[in-house]
Amino acid sequence: MMDIQKILDDIATKMANETDRGKVADYIPQLAHVNPNQFGIAVATPDGQVYTAGDTGTLFSIQSISKVFTLGCV
């Protein structure tokens, strides 16, 4: 059986060690102050289990990705 938590922990560890994290979008004020070293990942399964790793307790602005959720609701 697949160990989802271990997979997410491994991904979060790999991302924590990544040195080339890119640049935050400074043309959007909310994003200009984001720490580019933050990374969080979450998976929710159909049976209601939720697995998380990384900076999942950190609040963040979803900006343009919200359009995807809105489209999914339509």
N, CA, C and O atoms as a Tripos MOL2 file, in Angstrom:
@<TRIPOS>MOLECULE
protein
  296   295    74     0     0
PROTEIN
NO_CHARGES

@<TRIPOS>ATOM
      1 N           0.8370   -1.1840    0.0000 N.3       1 MET1
      2 CA          0.0000    0.0000    0.0000 C.3       1 MET1
      3 C           0.8810    1.2460    0.0000 C.2       1 MET1
      4 O           1.9440    1.2680    0.6200 O.2       1 MET1
      5 N           0.4290    2.2730   -0.6960 N.am      2 MET2
      6 CA          1.1840    3.5180   -0.8250 C.3       2 MET2
      7 C           1.1120    4.3160    0.4770 C.2       2 MET2
      8 O           0.0330    4.4920    1.0430 O.2       2 MET2
      9 N           2.2570    4.7950    0.9480 N.am      3 ASP3
     10 CA          2.3200    5.6150    2.1580 C.3       3 ASP3
     11 C           2.3220    7.0830    1.7330 C.2       3 ASP3
     12 O           3.3730    7.6710    1.4770 O.2       3 ASP3
     13 N           1.1230    7.6580    1.6640 N.am      4 ILE4
     14 CA          0.9700    9.0290    1.1790 C.3       4 ILE4
     15 C           1.7510   10.0130    2.0420 C.2       4 ILE4
     16 O           2.4020   10.9160    1.5170 O.2       4 ILE4
     17 N           1.6910    9.8480    3.3580 N.am      5 GLN5
     18 CA          2.3830   10.7790    4.2400 C.3       5 GLN5
     19 C           3.8820   10.7630    3.9920 C.2       5 GLN5
     20 O           4.5120   11.8210    3.9680 O.2       5 GLN5
     21 N           4.4650    9.5910    3.8080 N.am      6 LYS6
     22 CA          5.9020    9.5000    3.5370 C.3       6 LYS6
     23 C           6.2480   10.1780    2.2160 C.2       6 LYS6
     24 O           7.2650   10.8640    2.1160 O.2       6 LYS6
     25 N           5.4160    9.9890    1.2180 N.am      7 ILE7
     26 CA          5.6600   10.6160   -0.0870 C.3       7 ILE7
     27 C           5.6440   12.1440    0.0600 C.2       7 ILE7
     28 O           6.5230   12.8270   -0.4660 O.2       7 ILE7
     29 N           4.6490   12.6760    0.7720 N.am      8 LEU8
     30 CA          4.5610   14.1220    0.9650 C.3       8 LEU8
     31 C           5.7320   14.6410    1.7920 C.2       8 LEU8
     32 O           6.2850   15.6980    1.4910 O.2       8 LEU8
     33 N           6.1080   13.9050    2.8250 N.am      9 ASP9
     34 CA          7.2680   14.3050    3.6370 C.3       9 ASP9
     35 C           8.5350   14.3430    2.7960 C.2       9 ASP9
     36 O           9.3520   15.2530    2.9360 O.2       9 ASP9
     37 N           8.6990   13.3560    1.9230 N.am     10 ASP10
     38 CA          9.8730   13.3230    1.0440 C.3      10 ASP10
     39 C           9.8820   14.5200    0.0900 C.2      10 ASP10
     40 O          10.9280   15.1260   -0.1430 O.2      10 ASP10
     41 N           8.7120   14.8570   -0.4610 N.am     11 ILE11
     42 CA          8.6150   16.0100   -1.3580 C.3      11 ILE11
     43 C           8.9600   17.2920   -0.6040 C.2      11 ILE11
     44 O           9.7220   18.1200   -1.1010 O.2      11 ILE11
     45 N           8.4000   17.4570    0.5970 N.am     12 ALA12
     46 CA          8.6520   18.6570    1.3920 C.3      12 ALA12
     47 C          10.1350   18.7780    1.7490 C.2      12 ALA12
     48 O          10.6890   19.8770    1.7230 O.2      12 ALA12
     49 N          10.7720   17.6710    2.0770 N.am     13 THR13
     50 CA         12.2070   17.6790    2.3860 C.3      13 THR13
     51 C          13.0170   18.0740    1.1600 C.2      13 THR13
     52 O          13.9500   18.8720    1.2550 O.2      13 THR13
     53 N          12.6590   17.5170    0.0140 N.am     14 LYS14
     54 CA         13.3610   17.8530   -1.2210 C.3      14 LYS14
     55 C          13.2110   19.3450   -1.5320 C.2      14 LYS14
     56 O          14.1790   19.9950   -1.9250 O.2      14 LYS14
     57 N          12.0210   19.8830   -1.3600 N.am     15 MET15
     58 CA         11.7960   21.3000   -1.6330 C.3      15 MET15
     59 C          12.5320   22.1900   -0.6250 C.2      15 MET15
     60 O          13.0160   23.2620   -0.9890 O.2      15 MET15
     61 N          12.6200   21.7590    0.6260 N.am     16 ALA16
     62 CA         13.3360   22.5380    1.6450 C.3      16 ALA16
     63 C          14.8140   22.6540    1.3000 C.2      16 ALA16
     64 O          15.4600   23.6440    1.6450 O.2      16 ALA16
     65 N          15.3460   21.6490    0.6230 N.am     17 ASN17
     66 CA         16.7600   21.6490    0.2530 C.3      17 ASN17
     67 C          17.0220   22.2960   -1.1020 C.2      17 ASN17
     68 O          18.1770   22.4710   -1.4890 O.2      17 ASN17
     69 N          15.9730   22.6480   -1.8200 N.am     18 GLU18
     70 CA         16.1060   23.2570   -3.1420 C.3      18 GLU18
     71 C          16.6100   24.6920   -3.0010 C.2      18 GLU18
     72 O          16.0550   25.4730   -2.2290 O.2      18 GLU18
     73 N          17.6490   25.0350   -3.7390 N.am     19 THR19
     74 CA         18.2190   26.3780   -3.6350 C.3      19 THR19
     75 C          17.6900   27.3250   -4.7160 C.2      19 THR19
     76 O          17.6910   28.5390   -4.5140 O.2      19 THR19
     77 N          17.2500   26.8120   -5.8270 N.am     20 ASP20
     78 CA         16.7260   27.6490   -6.9090 C.3      20 ASP20
     79 C          15.2050   27.6610   -6.8280 C.2      20 ASP20
     80 O          14.5330   26.8730   -7.4930 O.2      20 ASP20
     81 N          14.6690   28.5650   -6.0060 N.am     21 ARG21
     82 CA         13.2240   28.5990   -5.7610 C.3      21 ARG21
     83 C          12.4980   29.6180   -6.6240 C.2      21 ARG21
     84 O          11.2820   29.7670   -6.5050 O.2      21 ARG21
     85 N          13.2030   30.3100   -7.4770 N.am     22 GLY22
     86 CA         12.5660   31.3100   -8.3240 C.3      22 GLY22
     87 C          12.4110   32.6330   -7.6130 C.2      22 GLY22
     88 O          13.0420   32.8820   -6.5850 O.2      22 GLY22
     89 N          11.5580   33.4860   -8.1750 N.am     23 LYS23
     90 CA         11.3520   34.8320   -7.6560 C.3      23 LYS23
     91 C           9.8630   35.0170   -7.4130 C.2      23 LYS23
     92 O           9.0400   34.5900   -8.2240 O.2      23 LYS23
     93 N           9.5140   35.6510   -6.3030 N.am     24 VAL24
     94 CA          8.1000   35.9140   -6.0380 C.3      24 VAL24
     95 C           7.6120   37.0200   -6.9710 C.2      24 VAL24
     96 O           8.3890   37.8640   -7.4200 O.2      24 VAL24
     97 N           6.3090   36.9970   -7.2520 N.am     25 ALA25
     98 CA          5.7040   38.0010   -8.1360 C.3      25 ALA25
     99 C           5.5920   39.3230   -7.3880 C.2      25 ALA25
    100 O           4.6780   39.5110   -6.5840 O.2      25 ALA25
    101 N           6.5080   40.2260   -7.6470 N.am     26 ASP26
    102 CA          6.5110   41.4880   -6.9020 C.3      26 ASP26
    103 C           5.5540   42.5320   -7.4750 C.2      26 ASP26
    104 O           5.4100   43.6120   -6.9020 O.2      26 ASP26
    105 N           4.9030   42.2290   -8.5870 N.am     27 TYR27
    106 CA          3.9250   43.1600   -9.1540 C.3      27 TYR27
    107 C           2.5620   43.0370   -8.4670 C.2      27 TYR27
    108 O           1.6650   43.8400   -8.7250 O.2      27 TYR27
    109 N           2.4040   42.0490   -7.6070 N.am     28 ILE28
    110 CA          1.1950   41.8760   -6.8000 C.3      28 ILE28
    111 C           1.6070   42.1240   -5.3530 C.2      28 ILE28
    112 O           2.3940   41.3550   -4.8010 O.2      28 ILE28
    113 N           1.0880   43.1870   -4.7250 N.am     29 PRO29
    114 CA          1.5400   43.5560   -3.3830 C.3      29 PRO29
    115 C           1.4970   42.4170   -2.3600 C.2      29 PRO29
    116 O           2.4300   42.2710   -1.5710 O.2      29 PRO29
    117 N           0.4370   41.6130   -2.3580 N.am     30 GLN30
    118 CA          0.3370   40.5200   -1.3840 C.3      30 GLN30
    119 C           1.4310   39.4790   -1.5900 C.2      30 GLN30
    120 O           1.9030   38.8680   -0.6310 O.2      30 GLN30
    121 N           1.8260   39.2850   -2.8190 N.am     31 LEU31
    122 CA          2.8470   38.2740   -3.1130 C.3      31 LEU31
    123 C           4.2680   38.7930   -2.9540 C.2      31 LEU31
    124 O           5.1970   38.0080   -2.7650 O.2      31 LEU31
    125 N           4.4440   40.0910   -3.0270 N.am     32 ALA32
    126 CA          5.7870   40.6820   -2.9490 C.3      32 ALA32
    127 C           6.4640   40.3980   -1.6150 C.2      32 ALA32
    128 O           7.6920   40.4170   -1.5280 O.2      32 ALA32
    129 N           5.6760   40.1340   -0.5730 N.am     33 HIS33
    130 CA          6.2370   39.9220    0.7690 C.3      33 HIS33
    131 C           6.3320   38.4500    1.1530 C.2      33 HIS33
    132 O           6.6500   38.1250    2.2980 O.2      33 HIS33
    133 N           6.0600   37.5650    0.2080 N.am     34 VAL34
    134 CA          6.0770   36.1340    0.4980 C.3      34 VAL34
    135 C           7.5120   35.6170    0.5640 C.2      34 VAL34
    136 O           8.3570   35.9770   -0.2570 O.2      34 VAL34
    137 N           7.7650   34.7770    1.5450 N.am     35 ASN35
    138 CA          9.0670   34.1330    1.6800 C.3      35 ASN35
    139 C           9.1610   33.0210    0.6220 C.2      35 ASN35
    140 O           8.3950   32.0600    0.6920 O.2      35 ASN35
    141 N          10.0680   33.1240   -0.3450 N.am     36 PRO36
    142 CA         10.1480   32.1110   -1.3990 C.3      36 PRO36
    143 C          10.6210   30.7450   -0.9070 C.2      36 PRO36
    144 O          10.5790   29.7720   -1.6600 O.2      36 PRO36
    145 N          11.0660   30.6620    0.3300 N.am     37 ASN37
    146 CA         11.5010   29.3750    0.8770 C.3      37 ASN37
    147 C          10.3510   28.5550    1.4470 C.2      37 ASN37
    148 O          10.5440   27.4070    1.8490 O.2      37 ASN37
    149 N           9.1660   29.1330    1.4830 N.am     38 GLN38
    150 CA          8.0120   28.3960    2.0070 C.3      38 GLN38
    151 C           7.5070   27.4130    0.9630 C.2      38 GLN38
    152 O           7.5180   27.6910   -0.2360 O.2      38 GLN38
    153 N           7.0630   26.2590    1.4480 N.am     39 PHE39
    154 CA          6.4670   25.2490    0.5760 C.3      39 PHE39
    155 C           5.5320   24.3940    1.4140 C.2      39 PHE39
    156 O           5.9080   23.9200    2.4860 O.2      39 PHE39
    157 N           4.3450   24.2030    0.9380 N.am     40 GLY40
    158 CA          3.3990   23.3240    1.6160 C.3      40 GLY40
    159 C           2.6510   22.5080    0.5920 C.2      40 GLY40
    160 O           2.4240   22.9540   -0.5330 O.2      40 GLY40
    161 N           2.2700   21.3120    0.9870 N.am     41 ILE41
    162 CA          1.5350   20.4290    0.0950 C.3      41 ILE41
    163 C           0.4860   19.6800    0.9150 C.2      41 ILE41
    164 O           0.7330   19.3010    2.0600 O.2      41 ILE41
    165 N          -0.6810   19.4730    0.3190 N.am     42 ALA42
    166 CA         -1.7580   18.7480    0.9860 C.3      42 ALA42
    167 C          -2.4590   17.8600   -0.0280 C.2      42 ALA42
    168 O          -2.6000   18.2160   -1.1980 O.2      42 ALA42
    169 N          -2.8900   16.7110    0.4350 N.am     43 VAL43
    170 CA         -3.6510   15.7760   -0.3900 C.3      43 VAL43
    171 C          -4.8650   15.3340    0.4070 C.2      43 VAL43
    172 O          -4.7430   14.9110    1.5560 O.2      43 VAL43
    173 N          -6.0370   15.4320   -0.2070 N.am     44 ALA44
    174 CA         -7.2700   14.9310    0.4050 C.3      44 ALA44
    175 C          -7.7530   13.7510   -0.4330 C.2      44 ALA44
    176 O          -7.9010   13.8690   -1.6490 O.2      44 ALA44
    177 N          -7.9940   12.6380    0.2060 N.am     45 THR45
    178 CA         -8.4270   11.4390   -0.4980 C.3      45 THR45
    179 C          -9.9640   11.3780   -0.5390 C.2      45 THR45
    180 O         -10.6290   12.0530    0.2470 O.2      45 THR45
    181 N         -10.5180   10.5860   -1.4360 N.am     46 PRO46
    182 CA        -11.9760   10.4840   -1.5410 C.3      46 PRO46
    183 C         -12.6510    9.9990   -0.2500 C.2      46 PRO46
    184 O         -13.8290   10.2780   -0.0250 O.2      46 PRO46
    185 N         -11.9120    9.2790    0.5920 N.am     47 ASP47
    186 CA        -12.5130    8.7740    1.8330 C.3      47 ASP47
    187 C         -12.3880    9.7710    2.9920 C.2      47 ASP47
    188 O         -12.7240    9.4450    4.1300 O.2      47 ASP47
    189 N         -11.9060   10.9810    2.7040 N.am     48 GLY48
    190 CA        -11.8610   12.0340    3.7160 C.3      48 GLY48
    191 C         -10.5610   12.1870    4.4700 C.2      48 GLY48
    192 O         -10.4580   13.0560    5.3360 O.2      48 GLY48
    193 N          -9.5720   11.3790    4.1760 N.am     49 GLN49
    194 CA         -8.2680   11.5170    4.8210 C.3      49 GLN49
    195 C          -7.5410   12.7340    4.2440 C.2      49 GLN49
    196 O          -7.5990   12.9830    3.0400 O.2      49 GLN49
    197 N          -6.8650   13.4820    5.0990 N.am     50 VAL50
    198 CA         -6.0920   14.6320    4.6580 C.3      50 VAL50
    199 C          -4.6510   14.4630    5.1370 C.2      50 VAL50
    200 O          -4.3970   14.2240    6.3180 O.2      50 VAL50
    201 N          -3.7250   14.5890    4.2080 N.am     51 TYR51
    202 CA         -2.3040   14.4560    4.4980 C.3      51 TYR51
    203 C          -1.6300   15.7720    4.1380 C.2      51 TYR51
    204 O          -1.9180   16.3510    3.0900 O.2      51 TYR51
    205 N          -0.7300   16.2510    5.0030 N.am     52 THR52
    206 CA         -0.0460   17.5130    4.7550 C.3      52 THR52
    207 C           1.4370   17.3980    5.0890 C.2      52 THR52
    208 O           1.8510   16.5340    5.8630 O.2      52 THR52
    209 N           2.2200   18.2800    4.4950 N.am     53 ALA53
    210 CA          3.6570   18.3490    4.7940 C.3      53 ALA53
    211 C           4.1590   19.7410    4.4450 C.2      53 ALA53
    212 O           3.5970   20.4190    3.5850 O.2      53 ALA53
    213 N           5.2070   20.1530    5.1100 N.am     54 GLY54
    214 CA          5.8050   21.4520    4.8370 C.3      54 GLY54
    215 C           5.1110   22.5600    5.6090 C.2      54 GLY54
    216 O           4.6310   22.3490    6.7230 O.2      54 GLY54
    217 N           5.0620   23.7370    5.0100 N.am     55 ASP55
    218 CA          4.5190   24.9310    5.6600 C.3      55 ASP55
    219 C           3.0050   25.0330    5.4900 C.2      55 ASP55
    220 O           2.5000   26.0610    5.0390 O.2      55 ASP55
    221 N           2.2990   24.0000    5.8380 N.am     56 THR56
    222 CA          0.8520   23.9710    5.6060 C.3      56 THR56
    223 C           0.0620   24.8080    6.5960 C.2      56 THR56
    224 O          -1.1280   25.0410    6.3890 O.2      56 THR56
    225 N           0.6920   25.2590    7.6560 N.am     57 GLY57
    226 CA          0.0140   26.1330    8.6030 C.3      57 GLY57
    227 C           0.1520   27.6010    8.2640 C.2      57 GLY57
    228 O          -0.4200   28.4520    8.9450 O.2      57 GLY57
    229 N           0.9050   27.9090    7.2210 N.am     58 THR58
    230 CA          1.1400   29.2890    6.8150 C.3      58 THR58
    231 C           0.0120   29.7650    5.9010 C.2      58 THR58
    232 O          -0.2910   29.1230    4.8950 O.2      58 THR58
    233 N          -0.6050   30.8870    6.2520 N.am     59 LEU59
    234 CA         -1.6400   31.4610    5.4000 C.3      59 LEU59
    235 C          -0.9960   32.0270    4.1430 C.2      59 LEU59
    236 O           0.1370   32.5080    4.1800 O.2      59 LEU59
    237 N          -1.7230   31.9690    3.0260 N.am     60 PHE60
    238 CA         -1.2010   32.5160    1.7820 C.3      60 PHE60
    239 C          -2.3430   33.0130    0.9130 C.2      60 PHE60
    240 O          -3.4940   32.6160    1.0910 O.2      60 PHE60
    241 N          -2.0160   33.8770   -0.0160 N.am     61 SER61
    242 CA         -2.9830   34.4320   -0.9600 C.3      61 SER61
    243 C          -3.0460   33.5210   -2.1830 C.2      61 SER61
    244 O          -2.0150   33.1890   -2.7690 O.2      61 SER61
    245 N          -4.2550   33.1170   -2.5650 N.am     62 ILE62
    246 CA         -4.3650   32.1730   -3.6820 C.3      62 ILE62
    247 C          -4.3790   32.8600   -5.0480 C.2      62 ILE62
    248 O          -4.1840   32.1920   -6.0640 O.2      62 ILE62
    249 N          -4.6010   34.1600   -5.0980 N.am     63 GLN63
    250 CA         -4.5470   34.9470   -6.3310 C.3      63 GLN63
    251 C          -5.2140   34.2380   -7.5130 C.2      63 GLN63
    252 O          -6.3730   33.8360   -7.4070 O.2      63 GLN63
    253 N          -4.5150   34.0780   -8.6240 N.am     64 SER64
    254 CA         -5.1140   33.5880   -9.8670 C.3      64 SER64
    255 C          -5.5770   32.1370   -9.8110 C.2      64 SER64
    256 O          -6.4370   31.7390  -10.5970 O.2      64 SER64
    257 N          -5.0240   31.3390   -8.9000 N.am     65 ILE65
    258 CA         -5.4550   29.9440   -8.8310 C.3      65 ILE65
    259 C          -6.9200   29.8410   -8.4280 C.2      65 ILE65
    260 O          -7.5580   28.8140   -8.6580 O.2      65 ILE65
    261 N          -7.4590   30.9090   -7.8220 N.am     66 SER66
    262 CA         -8.8720   30.9000   -7.4460 C.3      66 SER66
    263 C          -9.7770   30.7520   -8.6590 C.2      66 SER66
    264 O         -10.8980   30.2570   -8.5410 O.2      66 SER66
    265 N          -9.3070   31.1690   -9.8040 N.am     67 LYS67
    266 CA        -10.0990   31.0450  -11.0420 C.3      67 LYS67
    267 C         -10.3640   29.5830  -11.3680 C.2      67 LYS67
    268 O         -11.4380   29.2450  -11.8650 O.2      67 LYS67
    269 N          -9.4100   28.7220  -11.0990 N.am     68 VAL68
    270 CA         -9.5720   27.2920  -11.3550 C.3      68 VAL68
    271 C         -10.6980   26.7270  -10.4860 C.2      68 VAL68
    272 O         -11.5340   25.9610  -10.9650 O.2      68 VAL68
    273 N         -10.7150   27.1110   -9.2020 N.am     69 PHE69
    274 CA        -11.7640   26.6220   -8.2990 C.3      69 PHE69
    275 C         -13.1310   27.1640   -8.7130 C.2      69 PHE69
    276 O         -14.1250   26.4390   -8.6580 O.2      69 PHE69
    277 N         -13.1900   28.4150   -9.1210 N.am     70 THR70
    278 CA        -14.4480   29.0070   -9.5730 C.3      70 THR70
    279 C         -14.9570   28.2910  -10.8160 C.2      70 THR70
    280 O         -16.1430   27.9750  -10.9080 O.2      70 THR70
    281 N         -14.0820   28.0350  -11.7590 N.am     71 LEU71
    282 CA        -14.4630   27.3200  -12.9750 C.3      71 LEU71
    283 C         -14.9670   25.9250  -12.6480 C.2      71 LEU71
    284 O         -15.9270   25.4510  -13.2560 O.2      71 LEU71
    285 N         -14.3270   25.2680  -11.6920 N.am     72 GLY72
    286 CA        -14.7650   23.9380  -11.2910 C.3      72 GLY72
    287 C         -16.1680   23.9420  -10.6930 C.2      72 GLY72
    288 O         -16.9240   22.9860  -10.8690 O.2      72 GLY72
    289 N         -16.5130   25.0110   -9.9910 N.am     73 CYS73
    290 CA        -17.8550   25.1270   -9.3980 C.3      73 CYS73
    291 C         -18.9100   25.3880  -10.4600 C.2      73 CYS73
    292 O         -20.0590   24.9740  -10.3120 O.2      73 CYS73
    293 N         -18.5250   26.0720  -11.5280 N.am     74 VAL74
    294 CA        -19.4800   26.4100  -12.5870 C.3      74 VAL74
    295 C         -19.7900   25.1600  -13.3710 C.2      74 VAL74
    296 O         -20.5750   25.2040  -14.3180 O.2      74 VAL74
@<TRIPOS>BOND
     1     1     2 1
     2     2     3 1
     3     3     4 2
     4     3     5 am
     5     5     6 1
     6     6     7 1
     7     7     8 2
     8     7     9 am
     9     9    10 1
    10    10    11 1
    11    11    12 2
    12    11    13 am
    13    13    14 1
    14    14    15 1
    15    15    16 2
    16    15    17 am
    17    17    18 1
    18    18    19 1
    19    19    20 2
    20    19    21 am
    21    21    22 1
    22    22    23 1
    23    23    24 2
    24    23    25 am
    25    25    26 1
    26    26    27 1
    27    27    28 2
    28    27    29 am
    29    29    30 1
    30    30    31 1
    31    31    32 2
    32    31    33 am
    33    33    34 1
    34    34    35 1
    35    35    36 2
    36    35    37 am
    37    37    38 1
    38    38    39 1
    39    39    40 2
    40    39    41 am
    41    41    42 1
    42    42    43 1
    43    43    44 2
    44    43    45 am
    45    45    46 1
    46    46    47 1
    47    47    48 2
    48    47    49 am
    49    49    50 1
    50    50    51 1
    51    51    52 2
    52    51    53 am
    53    53    54 1
    54    54    55 1
    55    55    56 2
    56    55    57 am
    57    57    58 1
    58    58    59 1
    59    59    60 2
    60    59    61 am
    61    61    62 1
    62    62    63 1
    63    63    64 2
    64    63    65 am
    65    65    66 1
    66    66    67 1
    67    67    68 2
    68    67    69 am
    69    69    70 1
    70    70    71 1
    71    71    72 2
    72    71    73 am
    73    73    74 1
    74    74    75 1
    75    75    76 2
    76    75    77 am
    77    77    78 1
    78    78    79 1
    79    79    80 2
    80    79    81 am
    81    81    82 1
    82    82    83 1
    83    83    84 2
    84    83    85 am
    85    85    86 1
    86    86    87 1
    87    87    88 2
    88    87    89 am
    89    89    90 1
    90    90    91 1
    91    91    92 2
    92    91    93 am
    93    93    94 1
    94    94    95 1
    95    95    96 2
    96    95    97 am
    97    97    98 1
    98    98    99 1
    99    99   100 2
   100    99   101 am
   101   101   102 1
   102   102   103 1
   103   103   104 2
   104   103   105 am
   105   105   106 1
   106   106   107 1
   107   107   108 2
   108   107   109 am
   109   109   110 1
   110   110   111 1
   111   111   112 2
   112   111   113 am
   113   113   114 1
   114   114   115 1
   115   115   116 2
   116   115   117 am
   117   117   118 1
   118   118   119 1
   119   119   120 2
   120   119   121 am
   121   121   122 1
   122   122   123 1
   123   123   124 2
   124   123   125 am
   125   125   126 1
   126   126   127 1
   127   127   128 2
   128   127   129 am
   129   129   130 1
   130   130   131 1
   131   131   132 2
   132   131   133 am
   133   133   134 1
   134   134   135 1
   135   135   136 2
   136   135   137 am
   137   137   138 1
   138   138   139 1
   139   139   140 2
   140   139   141 am
   141   141   142 1
   142   142   143 1
   143   143   144 2
   144   143   145 am
   145   145   146 1
   146   146   147 1
   147   147   148 2
   148   147   149 am
   149   149   150 1
   150   150   151 1
   151   151   152 2
   152   151   153 am
   153   153   154 1
   154   154   155 1
   155   155   156 2
   156   155   157 am
   157   157   158 1
   158   158   159 1
   159   159   160 2
   160   159   161 am
   161   161   162 1
   162   162   163 1
   163   163   164 2
   164   163   165 am
   165   165   166 1
   166   166   167 1
   167   167   168 2
   168   167   169 am
   169   169   170 1
   170   170   171 1
   171   171   172 2
   172   171   173 am
   173   173   174 1
   174   174   175 1
   175   175   176 2
   176   175   177 am
   177   177   178 1
   178   178   179 1
   179   179   180 2
   180   179   181 am
   181   181   182 1
   182   182   183 1
   183   183   184 2
   184   183   185 am
   185   185   186 1
   186   186   187 1
   187   187   188 2
   188   187   189 am
   189   189   190 1
   190   190   191 1
   191   191   192 2
   192   191   193 am
   193   193   194 1
   194   194   195 1
   195   195   196 2
   196   195   197 am
   197   197   198 1
   198   198   199 1
   199   199   200 2
   200   199   201 am
   201   201   202 1
   202   202   203 1
   203   203   204 2
   204   203   205 am
   205   205   206 1
   206   206   207 1
   207   207   208 2
   208   207   209 am
   209   209   210 1
   210   210   211 1
   211   211   212 2
   212   211   213 am
   213   213   214 1
   214   214   215 1
   215   215   216 2
   216   215   217 am
   217   217   218 1
   218   218   219 1
   219   219   220 2
   220   219   221 am
   221   221   222 1
   222   222   223 1
   223   223   224 2
   224   223   225 am
   225   225   226 1
   226   226   227 1
   227   227   228 2
   228   227   229 am
   229   229   230 1
   230   230   231 1
   231   231   232 2
   232   231   233 am
   233   233   234 1
   234   234   235 1
   235   235   236 2
   236   235   237 am
   237   237   238 1
   238   238   239 1
   239   239   240 2
   240   239   241 am
   241   241   242 1
   242   242   243 1
   243   243   244 2
   244   243   245 am
   245   245   246 1
   246   246   247 1
   247   247   248 2
   248   247   249 am
   249   249   250 1
   250   250   251 1
   251   251   252 2
   252   251   253 am
   253   253   254 1
   254   254   255 1
   255   255   256 2
   256   255   257 am
   257   257   258 1
   258   258   259 1
   259   259   260 2
   260   259   261 am
   261   261   262 1
   262   262   263 1
   263   263   264 2
   264   263   265 am
   265   265   266 1
   266   266   267 1
   267   267   268 2
   268   267   269 am
   269   269   270 1
   270   270   271 1
   271   271   272 2
   272   271   273 am
   273   273   274 1
   274   274   275 1
   275   275   276 2
   276   275   277 am
   277   277   278 1
   278   278   279 1
   279   279   280 2
   280   279   281 am
   281   281   282 1
   282   282   283 1
   283   283   284 2
   284   283   285 am
   285   285   286 1
   286   286   287 1
   287   287   288 2
   288   287   289 am
   289   289   290 1
   290   290   291 1
   291   291   292 2
   292   291   293 am
   293   293   294 1
   294   294   295 1
   295   295   296 2
@<TRIPOS>SUBSTRUCTURE
     1 MET1         2 RESIDUE 1 A MET
     2 MET2         6 RESIDUE 1 A MET
     3 ASP3        10 RESIDUE 1 A ASP
     4 ILE4        14 RESIDUE 1 A ILE
     5 GLN5        18 RESIDUE 1 A GLN
     6 LYS6        22 RESIDUE 1 A LYS
     7 ILE7        26 RESIDUE 1 A ILE
     8 LEU8        30 RESIDUE 1 A LEU
     9 ASP9        34 RESIDUE 1 A ASP
    10 ASP10       38 RESIDUE 1 A ASP
    11 ILE11       42 RESIDUE 1 A ILE
    12 ALA12       46 RESIDUE 1 A ALA
    13 THR13       50 RESIDUE 1 A THR
    14 LYS14       54 RESIDUE 1 A LYS
    15 MET15       58 RESIDUE 1 A MET
    16 ALA16       62 RESIDUE 1 A ALA
    17 ASN17       66 RESIDUE 1 A ASN
    18 GLU18       70 RESIDUE 1 A GLU
    19 THR19       74 RESIDUE 1 A THR
    20 ASP20       78 RESIDUE 1 A ASP
    21 ARG21       82 RESIDUE 1 A ARG
    22 GLY22       86 RESIDUE 1 A GLY
    23 LYS23       90 RESIDUE 1 A LYS
    24 VAL24       94 RESIDUE 1 A VAL
    25 ALA25       98 RESIDUE 1 A ALA
    26 ASP26      102 RESIDUE 1 A ASP
    27 TYR27      106 RESIDUE 1 A TYR
    28 ILE28      110 RESIDUE 1 A ILE
    29 PRO29      114 RESIDUE 1 A PRO
    30 GLN30      118 RESIDUE 1 A GLN
    31 LEU31      122 RESIDUE 1 A LEU
    32 ALA32      126 RESIDUE 1 A ALA
    33 HIS33      130 RESIDUE 1 A HIS
    34 VAL34      134 RESIDUE 1 A VAL
    35 ASN35      138 RESIDUE 1 A ASN
    36 PRO36      142 RESIDUE 1 A PRO
    37 ASN37      146 RESIDUE 1 A ASN
    38 GLN38      150 RESIDUE 1 A GLN
    39 PHE39      154 RESIDUE 1 A PHE
    40 GLY40      158 RESIDUE 1 A GLY
    41 ILE41      162 RESIDUE 1 A ILE
    42 ALA42      166 RESIDUE 1 A ALA
    43 VAL43      170 RESIDUE 1 A VAL
    44 ALA44      174 RESIDUE 1 A ALA
    45 THR45      178 RESIDUE 1 A THR
    46 PRO46      182 RESIDUE 1 A PRO
    47 ASP47      186 RESIDUE 1 A ASP
    48 GLY48      190 RESIDUE 1 A GLY
    49 GLN49      194 RESIDUE 1 A GLN
    50 VAL50      198 RESIDUE 1 A VAL
    51 TYR51      202 RESIDUE 1 A TYR
    52 THR52      206 RESIDUE 1 A THR
    53 ALA53      210 RESIDUE 1 A ALA
    54 GLY54      214 RESIDUE 1 A GLY
    55 ASP55      218 RESIDUE 1 A ASP
    56 THR56      222 RESIDUE 1 A THR
    57 GLY57      226 RESIDUE 1 A GLY
    58 THR58      230 RESIDUE 1 A THR
    59 LEU59      234 RESIDUE 1 A LEU
    60 PHE60      238 RESIDUE 1 A PHE
    61 SER61      242 RESIDUE 1 A SER
    62 ILE62      246 RESIDUE 1 A ILE
    63 GLN63      250 RESIDUE 1 A GLN
    64 SER64      254 RESIDUE 1 A SER
    65 ILE65      258 RESIDUE 1 A ILE
    66 SER66      262 RESIDUE 1 A SER
    67 LYS67      266 RESIDUE 1 A LYS
    68 VAL68      270 RESIDUE 1 A VAL
    69 PHE69      274 RESIDUE 1 A PHE
    70 THR70      278 RESIDUE 1 A THR
    71 LEU71      282 RESIDUE 1 A LEU
    72 GLY72      286 RESIDUE 1 A GLY
    73 CYS73      290 RESIDUE 1 A CYS
    74 VAL74      294 RESIDUE 1 A VAL
